[in-house]
């Protein structure tokens, strides 16, 4: 998997709870990828139905992203101390929830 795809997958993981607003994930990802070219629609489409799933409510105004299987969250949890991508999120995100989760600190 390309680095952009991995970083996009880790980005929603680093929020506090799931599902995560698609808008929040996309904004977060743009902060992380400031100097690089990527096709966000292509990344989302490639991960859809294998790693992530898009959910919406009846108003169709609250589009959210969730992991297709809870074991993906467990897998990503096991990588927090060994992946440089978590360090990238920690140093470049503008979301406090992502800072806390990517640092590996348990606040509870």
Biotite code that builds the C-alpha atoms (Angstrom):
import biotite.structure as struc

atoms = struc.array([
    struc.Atom([0.000, 0.000, 0.000], chain_id="A", res_id=1, res_name="UNK", atom_name="CA", element="C"),
    struc.Atom([1.338, 3.435, -0.865], chain_id="A", res_id=2, res_name="UNK", atom_name="CA", element="C"),
    struc.Atom([2.311, 5.828, 1.887], chain_id="A", res_id=3, res_name="UNK", atom_name="CA", element="C"),
    struc.Atom([-0.638, 8.147, 1.141], chain_id="A", res_id=4, res_name="UNK", atom_name="CA", element="C"),
    struc.Atom([-3.091, 5.284, 1.544], chain_id="A", res_id=5, res_name="UNK", atom_name="CA", element="C"),
    struc.Atom([-1.553, 4.183, 4.824], chain_id="A", res_id=6, res_name="UNK", atom_name="CA", element="C"),
    struc.Atom([-1.542, 7.718, 6.169], chain_id="A", res_id=7, res_name="UNK", atom_name="CA", element="C"),
    struc.Atom([-5.182, 8.191, 5.156], chain_id="A", res_id=8, res_name="UNK", atom_name="CA", element="C"),
    struc.Atom([-6.074, 4.957, 6.972], chain_id="A", res_id=9, res_name="UNK", atom_name="CA", element="C"),
    struc.Atom([-4.226, 5.961, 10.134], chain_id="A", res_id=10, res_name="UNK", atom_name="CA", element="C"),
    struc.Atom([-5.732, 9.447, 10.148], chain_id="A", res_id=11, res_name="UNK", atom_name="CA", element="C"),
    struc.Atom([-9.292, 8.438, 11.180], chain_id="A", res_id=12, res_name="UNK", atom_name="CA", element="C"),
    struc.Atom([-7.882, 5.878, 13.622], chain_id="A", res_id=13, res_name="UNK", atom_name="CA", element="C"),
    struc.Atom([-6.272, 8.739, 15.540], chain_id="A", res_id=14, res_name="UNK", atom_name="CA", element="C"),
    struc.Atom([-9.606, 10.383, 16.331], chain_id="A", res_id=15, res_name="UNK", atom_name="CA", element="C"),
    struc.Atom([-11.322, 9.617, 19.644], chain_id="A", res_id=16, res_name="UNK", atom_name="CA", element="C"),
    struc.Atom([-14.236, 7.538, 18.434], chain_id="A", res_id=17, res_name="UNK", atom_name="CA", element="C"),
    struc.Atom([-15.726, 6.031, 15.310], chain_id="A", res_id=18, res_name="UNK", atom_name="CA", element="C"),
    struc.Atom([-17.359, 6.751, 12.958], chain_id="A", res_id=19, res_name="UNK", atom_name="CA", element="C"),
    struc.Atom([-15.486, 9.970, 12.187], chain_id="A", res_id=20, res_name="UNK", atom_name="CA", element="C"),
    struc.Atom([-16.792, 12.861, 10.122], chain_id="A", res_id=21, res_name="UNK", atom_name="CA", element="C"),
    struc.Atom([-15.495, 12.530, 6.553], chain_id="A", res_id=22, res_name="UNK", atom_name="CA", element="C"),
    struc.Atom([-14.947, 16.281, 6.538], chain_id="A", res_id=23, res_name="UNK", atom_name="CA", element="C"),
    struc.Atom([-12.705, 16.032, 9.606], chain_id="A", res_id=24, res_name="UNK", atom_name="CA", element="C"),
    struc.Atom([-10.695, 13.149, 8.152], chain_id="A", res_id=25, res_name="UNK", atom_name="CA", element="C"),
    struc.Atom([-10.229, 14.943, 4.840], chain_id="A", res_id=26, res_name="UNK", atom_name="CA", element="C"),
    struc.Atom([-9.134, 18.193, 6.533], chain_id="A", res_id=27, res_name="UNK", atom_name="CA", element="C"),
    struc.Atom([-6.732, 16.294, 8.748], chain_id="A", res_id=28, res_name="UNK", atom_name="CA", element="C"),
    struc.Atom([-5.292, 14.448, 5.775], chain_id="A", res_id=29, res_name="UNK", atom_name="CA", element="C"),
    struc.Atom([-4.767, 17.700, 3.859], chain_id="A", res_id=30, res_name="UNK", atom_name="CA", element="C"),
    struc.Atom([-2.729, 19.083, 6.783], chain_id="A", res_id=31, res_name="UNK", atom_name="CA", element="C"),
    struc.Atom([-0.561, 15.966, 6.670], chain_id="A", res_id=32, res_name="UNK", atom_name="CA", element="C"),
    struc.Atom([-0.041, 16.065, 2.914], chain_id="A", res_id=33, res_name="UNK", atom_name="CA", element="C"),
    struc.Atom([0.648, 19.780, 2.425], chain_id="A", res_id=34, res_name="UNK", atom_name="CA", element="C"),
    struc.Atom([3.546, 19.459, -0.041], chain_id="A", res_id=35, res_name="UNK", atom_name="CA", element="C"),
    struc.Atom([2.576, 16.276, -1.836], chain_id="A", res_id=36, res_name="UNK", atom_name="CA", element="C"),
    struc.Atom([0.253, 15.497, -4.700], chain_id="A", res_id=37, res_name="UNK", atom_name="CA", element="C"),
    struc.Atom([-2.468, 12.942, -4.227], chain_id="A", res_id=38, res_name="UNK", atom_name="CA", element="C"),
    struc.Atom([-5.987, 12.153, -5.406], chain_id="A", res_id=39, res_name="UNK", atom_name="CA", element="C"),
    struc.Atom([-8.181, 12.021, -2.312], chain_id="A", res_id=40, res_name="UNK", atom_name="CA", element="C"),
    struc.Atom([-11.119, 10.488, -4.195], chain_id="A", res_id=41, res_name="UNK", atom_name="CA", element="C"),
    struc.Atom([-8.875, 7.732, -5.540], chain_id="A", res_id=42, res_name="UNK", atom_name="CA", element="C"),
    struc.Atom([-7.540, 6.958, -2.060], chain_id="A", res_id=43, res_name="UNK", atom_name="CA", element="C"),
    struc.Atom([-11.031, 6.835, -0.542], chain_id="A", res_id=44, res_name="UNK", atom_name="CA", element="C"),
    struc.Atom([-12.339, 4.660, -3.377], chain_id="A", res_id=45, res_name="UNK", atom_name="CA", element="C"),
    struc.Atom([-9.411, 2.220, -3.084], chain_id="A", res_id=46, res_name="UNK", atom_name="CA", element="C"),
    struc.Atom([-9.917, 1.783, 0.681], chain_id="A", res_id=47, res_name="UNK", atom_name="CA", element="C"),
    struc.Atom([-13.726, 1.704, 0.554], chain_id="A", res_id=48, res_name="UNK", atom_name="CA", element="C"),
    struc.Atom([-15.296, -1.673, 1.305], chain_id="A", res_id=49, res_name="UNK", atom_name="CA", element="C"),
    struc.Atom([-11.976, -3.314, 2.170], chain_id="A", res_id=50, res_name="UNK", atom_name="CA", element="C"),
    struc.Atom([-10.657, -1.145, 5.016], chain_id="A", res_id=51, res_name="UNK", atom_name="CA", element="C"),
    struc.Atom([-13.225, 1.610, 5.504], chain_id="A", res_id=52, res_name="UNK", atom_name="CA", element="C"),
    struc.Atom([-16.921, 2.154, 4.969], chain_id="A", res_id=53, res_name="UNK", atom_name="CA", element="C"),
    struc.Atom([-18.818, 5.393, 4.460], chain_id="A", res_id=54, res_name="UNK", atom_name="CA", element="C"),
    struc.Atom([-21.953, 5.910, 6.532], chain_id="A", res_id=55, res_name="UNK", atom_name="CA", element="C"),
    struc.Atom([-24.643, 8.563, 6.373], chain_id="A", res_id=56, res_name="UNK", atom_name="CA", element="C"),
    struc.Atom([-27.823, 9.479, 8.204], chain_id="A", res_id=57, res_name="UNK", atom_name="CA", element="C"),
    struc.Atom([-31.254, 10.106, 6.754], chain_id="A", res_id=58, res_name="UNK", atom_name="CA", element="C"),
    struc.Atom([-30.463, 13.794, 6.051], chain_id="A", res_id=59, res_name="UNK", atom_name="CA", element="C"),
    struc.Atom([-27.436, 12.827, 3.911], chain_id="A", res_id=60, res_name="UNK", atom_name="CA", element="C"),
    struc.Atom([-25.571, 15.733, 5.543], chain_id="A", res_id=61, res_name="UNK", atom_name="CA", element="C"),
    struc.Atom([-23.559, 13.810, 8.141], chain_id="A", res_id=62, res_name="UNK", atom_name="CA", element="C"),
    struc.Atom([-21.302, 11.587, 6.081], chain_id="A", res_id=63, res_name="UNK", atom_name="CA", element="C"),
    struc.Atom([-18.949, 9.609, 8.298], chain_id="A", res_id=64, res_name="UNK", atom_name="CA", element="C"),
    struc.Atom([-16.136, 7.161, 7.829], chain_id="A", res_id=65, res_name="UNK", atom_name="CA", element="C"),
    struc.Atom([-15.768, 3.983, 9.862], chain_id="A", res_id=66, res_name="UNK", atom_name="CA", element="C"),
    struc.Atom([-13.565, 0.928, 9.750], chain_id="A", res_id=67, res_name="UNK", atom_name="CA", element="C"),
    struc.Atom([-15.186, -2.016, 8.043], chain_id="A", res_id=68, res_name="UNK", atom_name="CA", element="C"),
    struc.Atom([-14.007, -4.414, 10.765], chain_id="A", res_id=69, res_name="UNK", atom_name="CA", element="C"),
    struc.Atom([-13.063, -3.781, 14.424], chain_id="A", res_id=70, res_name="UNK", atom_name="CA", element="C"),
    struc.Atom([-9.937, -5.896, 13.964], chain_id="A", res_id=71, res_name="UNK", atom_name="CA", element="C"),
    struc.Atom([-8.511, -3.087, 11.795], chain_id="A", res_id=72, res_name="UNK", atom_name="CA", element="C"),
    struc.Atom([-8.586, -0.816, 14.856], chain_id="A", res_id=73, res_name="UNK", atom_name="CA", element="C"),
    struc.Atom([-6.801, -3.507, 16.868], chain_id="A", res_id=74, res_name="UNK", atom_name="CA", element="C"),
    struc.Atom([-4.190, -3.892, 14.137], chain_id="A", res_id=75, res_name="UNK", atom_name="CA", element="C"),
    struc.Atom([-3.552, -0.128, 13.982], chain_id="A", res_id=76, res_name="UNK", atom_name="CA", element="C"),
    struc.Atom([-3.375, 0.014, 17.787], chain_id="A", res_id=77, res_name="UNK", atom_name="CA", element="C"),
    struc.Atom([-0.500, -2.434, 17.701], chain_id="A", res_id=78, res_name="UNK", atom_name="CA", element="C"),
    struc.Atom([1.437, -0.124, 15.341], chain_id="A", res_id=79, res_name="UNK", atom_name="CA", element="C"),
    struc.Atom([1.330, 3.153, 17.297], chain_id="A", res_id=80, res_name="UNK", atom_name="CA", element="C"),
    struc.Atom([4.834, 2.845, 18.734], chain_id="A", res_id=81, res_name="UNK", atom_name="CA", element="C"),
    struc.Atom([6.515, 1.524, 15.609], chain_id="A", res_id=82, res_name="UNK", atom_name="CA", element="C"),
    struc.Atom([5.183, 3.623, 12.744], chain_id="A", res_id=83, res_name="UNK", atom_name="CA", element="C"),
    struc.Atom([6.717, 6.903, 11.607], chain_id="A", res_id=84, res_name="UNK", atom_name="CA", element="C"),
    struc.Atom([3.300, 7.816, 10.226], chain_id="A", res_id=85, res_name="UNK", atom_name="CA", element="C"),
    struc.Atom([1.975, 8.230, 13.764], chain_id="A", res_id=86, res_name="UNK", atom_name="CA", element="C"),
    struc.Atom([4.877, 10.611, 14.407], chain_id="A", res_id=87, res_name="UNK", atom_name="CA", element="C"),
    struc.Atom([3.924, 12.548, 11.292], chain_id="A", res_id=88, res_name="UNK", atom_name="CA", element="C"),
    struc.Atom([0.349, 12.886, 12.530], chain_id="A", res_id=89, res_name="UNK", atom_name="CA", element="C"),
    struc.Atom([1.597, 13.865, 15.980], chain_id="A", res_id=90, res_name="UNK", atom_name="CA", element="C"),
    struc.Atom([3.774, 16.639, 14.560], chain_id="A", res_id=91, res_name="UNK", atom_name="CA", element="C"),
    struc.Atom([1.456, 17.980, 11.847], chain_id="A", res_id=92, res_name="UNK", atom_name="CA", element="C"),
    struc.Atom([-2.171, 17.560, 12.895], chain_id="A", res_id=93, res_name="UNK", atom_name="CA", element="C"),
    struc.Atom([-4.350, 20.362, 14.164], chain_id="A", res_id=94, res_name="UNK", atom_name="CA", element="C"),
    struc.Atom([-6.708, 18.055, 16.062], chain_id="A", res_id=95, res_name="UNK", atom_name="CA", element="C"),
    struc.Atom([-6.084, 17.469, 19.771], chain_id="A", res_id=96, res_name="UNK", atom_name="CA", element="C"),
    struc.Atom([-7.720, 14.020, 19.629], chain_id="A", res_id=97, res_name="UNK", atom_name="CA", element="C"),
    struc.Atom([-5.218, 12.936, 16.990], chain_id="A", res_id=98, res_name="UNK", atom_name="CA", element="C"),
    struc.Atom([-2.292, 14.289, 18.998], chain_id="A", res_id=99, res_name="UNK", atom_name="CA", element="C"),
    struc.Atom([-3.351, 12.307, 22.052], chain_id="A", res_id=100, res_name="UNK", atom_name="CA", element="C"),
    struc.Atom([-4.015, 9.049, 20.220], chain_id="A", res_id=101, res_name="UNK", atom_name="CA", element="C"),
    struc.Atom([-0.942, 9.198, 17.966], chain_id="A", res_id=102, res_name="UNK", atom_name="CA", element="C"),
    struc.Atom([1.281, 9.832, 20.974], chain_id="A", res_id=103, res_name="UNK", atom_name="CA", element="C"),
    struc.Atom([0.152, 6.556, 22.519], chain_id="A", res_id=104, res_name="UNK", atom_name="CA", element="C"),
    struc.Atom([-0.756, 8.225, 25.816], chain_id="A", res_id=105, res_name="UNK", atom_name="CA", element="C"),
    struc.Atom([-3.783, 6.786, 27.573], chain_id="A", res_id=106, res_name="UNK", atom_name="CA", element="C"),
    struc.Atom([-5.554, 9.682, 29.308], chain_id="A", res_id=107, res_name="UNK", atom_name="CA", element="C"),
    struc.Atom([-8.094, 7.557, 31.178], chain_id="A", res_id=108, res_name="UNK", atom_name="CA", element="C"),
])
